[in-house]
Amino acid sequence: MRPQRLVDLLALVALVLLGLSAYLTWSSAGPGSGRPVVDFNGYTVTKAPVTLALASVVAIVVTKLAGTVLRRVLAALVLLMGAAAIGVALRVRPDVDELSRIRPELSQAVTDRVTLDGGPAPWFALAGGLALVAAGLIALLTAGRWRRPTARYERDPAAAASDEGADQWKAIDAGEDPTL
């Protein structure tokens, strides 16, 4: 598989995984006393995974249009965004005080004890971050071998000098009829 295709595939996988982490349960809080358990999805807890996924996909798309130097810079940026997604997945664990600001029924004024449980969303965010790191690393290492996107649209300067079409347009501009 060509490196460009592999980077595209990894970016797509990262987008799906990080997007799923926004909709799956990141944390569950049980207020006790017969009250229902409150689930917090990833987007409620942190918006970082989705933001990083979207920014990374935009950076991957721009690498298709960029030259080698800019492509390497963008690949390094994707690598850093993947590392940030991994950091968010590993470090963001809201406590009861943070969750009670989001949902007042978890406040200590209403309940004495709240039990917290983790959900699957951080694991999806971690896997998405790893996919972004891999995409950025592959793009960084292979950026010099990627095809230039505009090469097939560029004209050969020698062919442009002997172009009769340009001479005909010049004739029309001068007020002459080039068909006679």
C-alpha positions in Angstrom: 0.0 0.0 0.0 1.3 3.4 -0.9 2.2 5.7 2.1 -0.3 8.3 1.0 -3.1 5.8 1.1 -2.0 4.4 4.4 -2.0 7.9 5.9 -5.5 8.5 4.5 -6.7 5.2 6.0 -5.2 5.9 9.4 -6.6 9.4 9.5 -10.0 8.0 8.6 -9.7 5.4 11.4 -8.6 8.1 13.8 -11.6 10.3 12.9 -14.0 7.4 13.4 -12.5 6.4 16.8 -12.2 9.9 18.1 -15.7 10.7 16.9 -17.0 7.6 18.7 -15.3 8.6 21.9 -17.4 11.8 21.8 -20.7 9.8 21.8 -19.8 6.9 24.1 -19.8 7.0 27.9 -16.7 8.6 29.3 -17.8 8.5 32.9 -20.8 7.3 34.9 -21.8 8.8 38.2 -24.1 7.0 40.7 -25.6 9.5 43.2 -27.0 6.7 45.3 -30.2 6.7 47.4 -32.1 5.0 44.5 -31.4 7.9 42.1 -30.6 6.9 38.5 -27.0 6.7 37.3 -25.9 9.7 35.2 -23.8 8.9 32.2 -21.5 11.5 30.7 -20.5 11.1 27.1 -17.1 12.2 25.8 -18.3 15.4 24.3 -19.8 16.5 27.6 -16.5 15.7 29.5 -14.1 17.1 26.9 -14.4 18.4 23.4 -10.7 17.8 22.7 -10.8 14.4 20.9 -13.3 15.6 18.3 -11.5 18.9 17.8 -8.2 17.1 17.3 -9.7 14.6 14.9 -11.2 17.3 12.7 -8.1 19.4 12.7 -6.0 16.4 11.8 -8.2 15.4 8.9 -8.0 19.0 7.6 -4.2 18.8 7.9 -4.1 15.5 6.1 -6.2 16.9 3.2 -3.9 19.9 3.0 -0.9 17.7 2.7 -2.3 16.5 -0.6 -2.0 20.0 -1.9 1.3 21.1 -0.3 4.9 20.8 -1.3 7.4 18.6 0.5 8.4 21.1 3.2 4.9 22.1 4.2 3.9 18.4 4.0 6.5 17.6 6.6 5.4 20.5 8.8 1.8 19.3 8.6 2.8 15.7 9.3 4.6 16.8 12.4 1.5 18.7 13.4 -0.7 15.6 12.9 1.8 13.7 15.0 1.5 16.2 17.8 -2.3 16.2 17.6 -2.2 12.4 18.0 0.0 12.8 21.0 -2.4 15.3 22.5 -5.3 12.9 21.9 -3.4 10.2 23.7 -2.8 12.6 26.6 -6.4 13.6 26.8 -7.5 9.9 26.8 -5.0 9.0 29.6 -5.4 12.1 31.8 -9.0 13.4 31.6 -10.8 11.7 34.4 -13.4 14.2 35.8 -14.0 14.1 39.6 -17.3 14.5 41.4 -16.8 18.3 41.7 -16.4 18.8 38.0 -19.3 16.5 37.2 -21.6 18.3 39.7 -21.0 21.5 37.8 -22.3 19.9 34.7 -25.2 18.0 36.4 -26.4 19.7 39.7 -28.1 16.5 41.0 -24.6 15.2 41.7 -23.7 18.0 44.0 -22.9 17.3 47.7 -25.9 19.5 48.6 -28.2 16.9 47.1 -26.3 13.6 47.8 -23.8 12.5 50.3 -21.8 10.0 48.2 -21.3 9.7 44.5 -19.6 6.7 42.9 -17.7 7.1 39.7 -17.1 4.5 37.0 -15.2 4.8 33.7 -16.7 4.1 30.4 -15.2 2.8 27.1 -14.8 6.2 25.4 -11.2 6.9 26.7 -10.1 3.7 25.1 -11.5 4.8 21.7 -9.8 8.1 22.1 -6.5 6.4 22.9 -6.8 4.2 19.8 -7.7 7.2 17.7 -4.7 9.1 19.1 -2.4 6.2 18.3 -3.8 6.1 14.7 -3.0 9.8 14.4 0.5 9.4 15.7 1.1 6.6 13.2 -0.4 8.7 10.3 1.8 11.6 11.2 4.9 9.5 11.6 4.4 7.8 8.2 3.6 11.1 6.5 6.7 12.7 8.1 9.0 9.9 7.0 7.7 9.5 3.5 6.7 13.1 2.5 9.5 13.3 0.0 8.3 10.4 -2.0 4.7 11.6 -2.4 3.5 12.7 -5.8 3.1 16.4 -6.3 -0.6 17.1 -6.9 -0.1 19.8 -9.5 2.6 18.1 -11.6 0.1 16.8 -14.2 -1.4 20.3 -14.7 1.9 22.1 -15.2 3.0 22.9 -18.7 6.4 22.3 -20.1 8.1 25.7 -20.8 9.4 24.5 -24.2 5.9 23.5 -25.3 4.5 26.8 -24.1 7.0 28.8 -26.2 6.0 27.1 -29.4 2.2 27.2 -28.7 0.3 28.4 -31.8 -2.8 28.9 -29.7 -1.2 31.7 -27.8 -0.1 33.3 -31.1 -3.7 33.2 -32.3 -5.0 34.9 -29.1 -2.4 37.6 -29.5 -3.6 38.1 -33.1 -7.2 38.5 -31.9 -6.1 40.9 -29.3 -4.3 42.9 -32.0 -7.6 43.1 -34.0 -6.5 40.6 -36.6 -8.5 37.5 -37.8 -6.2 34.5 -37.3 -8.5 32.2 -39.4 -7.7 34.1 -42.7 
